[in-house]
């Protein structure tokens, strides 16, 4: 049987020993106060988070994938972050992958027993044809989940960079990863309920990894998500607004440019900033690795020669 007593995420919080006697306002006041620990925990881990981001960016640049793998809440957070990347950054659905112990069904209906199987973690990575270009990020609030340990061990065999994210010090998963991110958020207000502070900390780190790595491969111009997919009316308007903000034009001009660029906001922006045709804008972007500012700078340098 696992020894959970030593885990900080399983200890009782002295501030909430009478939780069942408190008023709702008293409880949420303590929750809010405890959540401040999340910010500090993430801050302490920033150097390791940066390392994970640099490795993730390199994987994406060389045709690899970011693969999140976890069980329970941790696994669901990985899946959530992965599925948000395609509409936000215009990337394929297989560029950022979320795997959860028990499969897709476990996202909406808990399959807690699946986390105890190391071989299942290996198998899930084998089933998506893990390769050395990928980066595997194992999520385990407890830091001891066998499913994640199995996955991290297989990642090492496959020659992948690996990262662990845990919410306990000296976690077992930390020993299996090339980069260990430990977010020490302390005991939960509800003993052992790591969907609270621990889950919040994990989500914050995933936000950082996916967002900053996407910035690194050119999915952002200034602070605009220029590769956003126009999959609904709201996003059509957002794409127009992004073009307007980026080049300082009116809506009708933005609409026309987007239509000419077949809905690609980044291409429309590059065309307008360079004052060139779509074909030339696309060539400039490809040469610049998808980065608008680099494309504009390179074009300017060429014109000055």
TIZA-575293 format. One record per residue (C-alpha): residue in three letters; x, y, z. Coordinates in steps of 0.02 Angstrom, whole numbers, padded with zeros to 5 digits, always signed. Example, Ala and Ser with C-alpha at 12.3 -4.5 7.8 and 13.67 -1.06 7.14 Angstrom:
Ala+00615-00225+00390 Ser+00684-00053+00357 
END
This chain:
Unk+00000+00000+00000 Unk+00065+00175-00041 Unk+00120+00278+00109 Unk+00019+00438+00086 Unk+00050+00507+00259 Unk+00214+00588+00210 Unk+00140+00685+00064 Unk+00106+00868+00099 Unk-00047+00859-00015 Unk-00120+00726+00102 Unk-00088+00815+00266 Unk-00227+00903+00362 Unk-00235+01092+00353 Unk-00233+01166+00529 Unk-00336+01315+00471 Unk-00484+01207+00422 Unk-00501+01079+00562 Unk-00679+01142+00589 Unk-00722+01157+00405 Unk-00890+01074+00430 Unk-00941+01208+00557 Unk-00892+01361+00454 Unk-01006+01476+00357 Unk-00988+01480+00168 Unk-00904+01652+00180 Unk-00779+01589+00309 Unk-00736+01441+00197 Unk-00712+01541+00038 Unk-00609+01670+00134 Unk-00490+01532+00187 Unk-00490+01459+00011 Unk-00444+01628-00059 Unk-00306+01650+00070 Unk-00237+01476+00035 Unk-00237+01509-00152 Unk-00103+01641-00125 Unk+00013+01494-00091 Unk-00013+01438-00270 Unk+00064+01596-00341 Unk+00216+01578-00229 Unk+00236+01394-00270 Unk+00236+01429-00457 Unk+00355+01576-00433 Unk+00482+01466-00345 Unk+00476+01343-00489 Unk+00500+01470-00630 Unk+00679+01416-00675 Unk+00624+01236-00701 Unk+00468+01293-00794 Unk+00579+01394-00911 Unk+00683+01240-00948 Unk+00526+01142-00991 Unk+00468+01282-01107 Unk+00635+01290-01198 Unk+00631+01102-01227 Unk+00448+01106-01281 Unk+00484+01246-01405 Unk+00630+01148-01479 Unk+00519+00995-01498 Unk+00388+01094-01593 Unk+00518+01178-01704 Unk+00585+01009-01757 Unk+00417+00929-01794 Unk+00391+00850-01624 Unk+00243+00856-01506 Unk+00206+00911-01329 Unk+00128+00762-01241 Unk+00043+00784-01073 Unk+00006+00625-00978 Unk-00077+00604-00809 Unk-00218+00526-00710 Unk-00374+00599-00629 Unk-00376+00788-00611 Unk-00196+00802-00672 Unk-00237+00705-00830 Unk-00393+00808-00862 Unk-00294+00970-00846 Unk-00171+00906-00976 Unk-00311+00860-01096 Unk-00394+01030-01067 Unk-00235+01125-01109 Unk-00202+01017-01263 Unk-00375+01038-01340 Unk-00368+01227-01321 Unk-00210+01244-01427 Unk-00284+01213-01602 Unk-00419+01348-01595 Unk-00305+01472-01506 Unk-00146+01448-01606 Unk-00205+01366-01767 Unk-00101+01209-01741 Unk-00151+01029-01787 Unk-00238+00929-01652 Unk-00092+00808-01643 Unk+00039+00942-01603 Unk-00010+00954-01419 Unk-00079+00790-01353 Unk-00165+00754-01187 Unk-00169+00575-01122 Unk-00267+00523-00969 Unk-00263+00356-00878 Unk-00416+00259-00930 Unk-00434+00345-01099 Unk-00552+00479-01160 Unk-00698+00411-01057 Unk-00600+00449-00899 Unk-00611+00635-00938 Unk-00796+00639-00894 Unk-00811+00483-00785 Unk-00674+00446-00659 Unk-00575+00285-00682 Unk-00463+00303-00532 Unk-00394+00125-00537 Unk-00312+00154-00705 Unk-00180+00264-00624 Unk-00103+00115-00533 Unk-00043+00031-00693 Unk+00134+00075-00751 Unk+00117-00027-00909 Unk-00037+00071-00960 Unk+00067+00231-00961 Unk+00195+00148-01075 Unk+00060+00077-01188 Unk-00029+00243-01209 Unk+00133+00323-01270 Unk+00170+00175-01384 Unk-00004+00190-01459 Unk+00030+00368-01517 Unk+00200+00319-01589 Unk+00308+00418-01469 Unk+00471+00472-01551 Unk+00631+00559-01495 Unk+00572+00728-01564 Unk+00428+00733-01438 Unk+00429+00797-01260 Unk+00333+00704-01126 Unk+00263+00802-00979 Unk+00201+00691-00838 Unk+00075+00765-00718 Unk+00050+00693-00544 Unk-00004+00803-00399 Unk+00044+00667-00276 Unk+00209+00639-00367 Unk+00193+00451-00355 Unk+00066+00397-00488 Unk+00124+00231-00565 Unk+00040+00271-00734 Unk+00146+00428-00749 Unk+00305+00342-00688 Unk+00283+00208-00822 Unk+00259+00342-00954 Unk+00414+00440-00901 Unk+00520+00283-00902 Unk+00462+00241-01078 Unk+00498+00420-01134 Unk+00678+00397-01077 Unk+00690+00234-01175 Unk+00623+00324-01329 Unk+00754+00461-01314 Unk+00629+00599-01273 Unk+00653+00746-01160 Unk+00542+00722-01009 Unk+00467+00838-00879 Unk+00375+00797-00719 Unk+00251+00911-00630 Unk+00212+00866-00449 Unk+00148+00953-00294 Unk+00255+00865-00164 Unk+00441+00885-00129 Unk+00563+00749-00181 Unk+00425+00666-00281 Unk+00450+00494-00359 Unk+00406+00563-00531 Unk+00543+00694-00509 Unk+00671+00554-00505 Unk+00609+00488-00673 Unk+00612+00652-00772 Unk+00749+00756-00853 Unk+00669+00913-00780 Unk+00570+00908-00618 Unk+00444+01045-00580 Unk+00386+01036-00399 Unk+00245+01151-00346 Unk+00235+01144-00157 Unk+00063+01216-00121 Unk+00040+01136+00051 Unk-00109+01044+00128 Unk-00278+01071+00047 Unk-00422+01147+00143 Unk-00513+00983+00110 Unk-00385+00850+00154 Unk-00315+00762+00001 Unk-00424+00853-00125 Unk-00287+00898-00248 Unk-00409+00967-00375 Unk-00399+01126-00268 Unk-00230+01214-00241 Unk-00125+01079-00322 Unk-00236+01074-00476 Unk-00236+01263-00490 Unk-00046+01265-00484 Unk-00033+01131-00617 Unk-00153+01227-00730 Unk-00051+01385-00712 Unk+00107+01294-00765 Unk+00021+01214-00915 Unk-00040+01387-00967 Unk+00142+01444-00964 Unk+00212+01295-01060 Unk+00087+01296-01202 Unk+00073+01485-01221 Unk+00259+01525-01214 Unk+00310+01381-01328 Unk+00181+01438-01455 Unk+00250+01615-01446 Unk+00421+01538-01477 Unk+00367+01459-01642 Unk+00287+01618-01710 Unk+00104+01597-01665 Unk+00096+01771-01589 Unk+00128+01946-01658 Unk+00153+02077-01521 Unk+00023+02008-01399 Unk-00103+01954-01531 Unk-00150+01773-01569 Unk-00126+01792-01755 Unk-00152+01608-01798 Unk-00323+01596-01716 Unk-00444+01484-01811 Unk-00608+01562-01866 Unk-00723+01420-01815 Unk-00870+01525-01755 Unk-00942+01700-01771 Unk-00850+01764-01618 Unk-00683+01706-01688 Unk-00719+01782-01859 Unk-00742+01950-01773 Unk-00588+01920-01666 Unk-00483+01887-01822 Unk-00544+02050-01897 Unk-00504+02142-01736 Unk-00330+02066-01732 Unk-00291+02124-01909 Unk-00360+02297-01868 Unk-00253+02310-01711 Unk-00096+02245-01796 Unk-00097+02361-01946 Unk-00210+02505-01893 Unk-00341+02481-02030 Unk-00530+02489-02036 Unk-00643+02335-02025 Unk-00684+02329-02211 Unk-00498+02329-02254 Unk-00469+02190-02127 Unk-00612+02087-02200 Unk-00544+02107-02376 Unk-00368+02059-02323 Unk-00431+01907-02228 Unk-00533+01852-02377 Unk-00382+01866-02491 Unk-00278+01770-02363 Unk-00413+01635-02351 Unk-00444+01676-02169 Unk-00262+01672-02111 Unk-00245+01826-02001 Unk-00055+01815-01991 Unk-00041+01808-02180 Unk-00160+01955-02200 Unk-00060+02057-02073 Unk+00106+02017-02156 Unk+00037+02065-02327 Unk-00027+02232-02264 Unk+00130+02273-02163 Unk+00243+02234-02310 Unk+00129+02310-02442 Unk+00151+02157-02552 Unk+00044+02020-02630 Unk-00012+01863-02540 Unk+00115+01750-02624 Unk+00261+01861-02573 Unk+00193+01878-02396 Unk+00181+01689-02379 Unk+00359+01667-02442 Unk+00422+01798-02319 Unk+00333+01711-02175 Unk+00403+01542-02222 Unk+00578+01614-02232 Unk+00553+01694-02061 Unk+00495+01534-01977 Unk+00317+01600-01962 Unk+00365+01756-01864 Unk+00285+01917-01926 Unk+00414+02036-01852 Unk+00557+01934-01923 Unk+00474+01933-02094 Unk+00454+02122-02092 Unk+00632+02149-02031 Unk+00708+02033-02161 Unk+00608+02115-02300 Unk+00666+02286-02243 Unk+00848+02231-02240 Unk+00833+02160-02415 Unk+00758+02323-02478 Unk+00903+02422-02404 Unk+01036+02321-02492 
END
